Amino acid sequence: MSDETIHSRLRAAIKARGITVTAVAAHLQVSRSTVNRWLKYQIPDDEQIFRLSAYLNVSPSHLRRGSDMNAEHMMLCQILFAKSTDISSSDVQRLIDLADRFSDTDLCQTE
């Protein structure tokens, strides 16, 4: 069993990207102390994990559990996220509903 935690995976992702805690805080529009708490003992909420993963180029599942998806899939997820910031909240909800329908049916293909 690995001793890795969300905190250690987050530290490693920040180090791998070659950025500072200050840069992470500025990008996510939170305080440095918030990021430092994430690095030590506090677990970011789901939205923060998604934003962190997009900024750090890792998957949310990697931050949460240490699992990772392939790079192409992650890139497609980042493109979807970037495009979703330019559309209305109701359209974002429609995309979420569509994704839910895919994962609830045989239309969902895992690779």
C-alpha positions in Angstrom: 0.0 0.0 0.0 1.3 3.4 -0.9 1.8 6.2 1.6 0.9 8.7 -1.0 -1.8 11.2 -0.1 -3.7 13.8 -2.0 -1.3 16.3 -0.3 1.9 14.6 -1.6 0.4 14.1 -5.1 -0.5 17.8 -5.2 3.0 18.8 -4.0 4.6 16.5 -6.7 2.3 18.0 -9.4 3.3 21.6 -8.5 6.9 20.6 -8.4 6.7 18.8 -11.8 5.1 21.9 -13.4 7.9 24.0 -11.9 5.6 26.6 -10.4 5.2 28.1 -7.0 2.5 28.0 -4.3 2.0 31.7 -5.1 1.3 31.0 -8.8 -1.2 28.3 -7.9 -3.0 30.6 -5.5 -3.1 33.4 -8.0 -4.4 31.1 -10.8 -7.1 29.7 -8.6 -7.8 33.0 -6.9 -7.3 31.7 -3.4 -4.8 32.7 -0.7 -1.4 31.2 -0.4 -2.4 30.0 3.0 -5.3 28.0 1.4 -2.9 26.3 -1.0 -0.5 25.6 1.9 -3.4 24.0 3.9 -4.1 21.8 0.8 -0.4 20.8 0.8 -0.5 19.8 4.4 -3.8 18.7 5.8 -6.9 20.1 4.2 -8.6 18.4 1.2 -9.7 20.7 -1.6 -13.4 20.5 -2.6 -14.4 18.9 -5.9 -14.4 22.2 -7.8 -11.0 23.1 -6.5 -9.6 19.6 -7.4 -10.9 20.0 -10.9 -9.4 23.5 -11.3 -6.1 22.3 -9.8 -6.0 19.3 -12.1 -6.6 21.4 -15.2 -3.9 23.9 -14.1 -1.4 21.2 -13.2 -2.1 19.0 -16.2 -3.0 16.0 -14.2 -6.4 14.2 -13.9 -8.7 14.8 -10.9 -8.6 11.1 -10.2 -4.8 11.2 -10.0 -5.0 13.9 -7.3 -7.7 12.1 -5.4 -6.5 8.5 -5.6 -3.3 8.4 -7.5 -4.8 6.8 -10.6 -4.4 8.6 -13.9 -6.0 8.7 -17.3 -4.1 8.7 -20.6 -2.7 12.0 -21.8 -4.9 12.3 -24.8 -8.1 11.8 -22.7 -6.8 14.4 -20.2 -6.2 16.9 -23.1 -9.7 16.4 -24.4 -11.1 17.0 -20.9 -9.1 20.2 -20.6 -10.4 21.4 -24.0 -14.0 20.6 -22.9 -13.4 22.5 -19.7 -11.9 25.5 -21.5 -14.8 25.6 -24.0 -17.4 25.3 -21.1 -16.2 28.5 -19.6 -17.5 30.4 -22.6 -21.0 29.1 -22.5 -24.0 29.7 -20.3 -24.5 27.8 -17.0 -27.7 26.2 -18.5 -25.7 24.9 -21.5 -23.0 23.6 -19.1 -25.7 21.7 -17.2 -26.9 20.2 -20.5 -23.4 19.0 -21.2 -23.2 17.5 -17.7 -26.6 15.8 -18.2 -25.4 14.4 -21.6 -22.2 13.1 -19.9 -24.4 11.4 -17.2 -26.5 9.7 -19.9 -23.4 8.4 -21.6 -22.0 6.9 -18.4 -25.4 5.4 -17.5 -25.8 3.6 -20.8 -23.9 1.2 -23.0 -22.9 4.3 -25.1 -20.0 4.9 -22.7 -16.8 3.2 -24.0 -13.8 2.9 -21.7 -10.5 2.6 -23.3 
